Amino acid sequence: METCHPGVTPEQVKENCSFDLNISRVTGETPKPTYRELYVLREIVDPERLFLPDSLPEYPAGIKEIVEA
């Protein structure tokens, strides 16, 4: 494991694993996804919201114009 999501410590992740997770190389937080990555997840990978929550934050206006074009 190299990074943790914001708000989660490496120790919390290790405690919730069913195996001995090596957390010695954790360098910080996982970067936030880019708008491109969010678009792919929302519009291509899971447009029916089978895995993502039904209510997601709106794209900012400039990004929304690109997405809806």
C-alpha positions in Angstrom: 0.0 0.0 0.0 1.4 3.4 -1.0 -1.3 5.9 -0.1 -4.6 6.2 1.9 -7.8 7.9 1.1 -8.3 11.2 2.9 -9.6 10.7 6.4 -8.4 7.2 6.8 -5.1 6.2 8.5 -2.9 3.3 7.4 -3.4 1.7 10.8 -7.2 1.8 10.2 -6.8 0.0 6.9 -4.5 -2.6 8.4 -6.9 -3.3 11.2 -9.7 -4.0 8.7 -7.7 -6.4 6.5 -7.8 -10.1 6.9 -4.1 -10.4 6.2 -0.9 -8.7 7.4 -0.8 -5.6 5.3 2.6 -3.8 4.9 2.0 -0.1 5.6 5.7 0.8 5.9 5.8 2.4 2.5 2.7 4.7 2.9 3.7 8.1 1.6 0.6 10.1 2.2 -3.0 10.6 0.9 -4.4 9.2 -2.3 -4.7 12.1 -4.8 -8.2 13.3 -5.6 -9.5 12.0 -8.9 -9.3 14.3 -11.9 -12.4 15.5 -13.7 -11.5 13.2 -16.5 -11.4 10.2 -14.1 -14.7 11.2 -12.6 -16.3 11.5 -16.0 -15.1 8.0 -17.0 -16.5 6.5 -13.7 -19.8 8.4 -13.9 -20.6 8.3 -17.6 -18.8 5.2 -18.9 -18.1 2.7 -16.1 -21.3 3.1 -14.0 -23.9 5.3 -15.7 -26.7 3.3 -14.1 -25.2 4.0 -10.6 -24.9 0.3 -9.7 -21.8 1.0 -7.7 -21.6 4.8 -7.3 -24.0 6.6 -5.1 -27.2 8.0 -6.8 -26.4 11.5 -5.7 -23.1 12.8 -6.7 -21.8 16.4 -6.6 -22.4 18.4 -9.8 -19.5 19.1 -12.1 -18.3 22.8 -11.9 -19.9 25.0 -14.7 -16.8 24.9 -17.0 -16.5 21.1 -16.8 -20.3 20.7 -17.1 -20.2 22.5 -20.5 -17.6 20.1 -21.8 -19.4 17.0 -20.5 -22.8 18.0 -21.9 -21.4 19.1 -25.3 
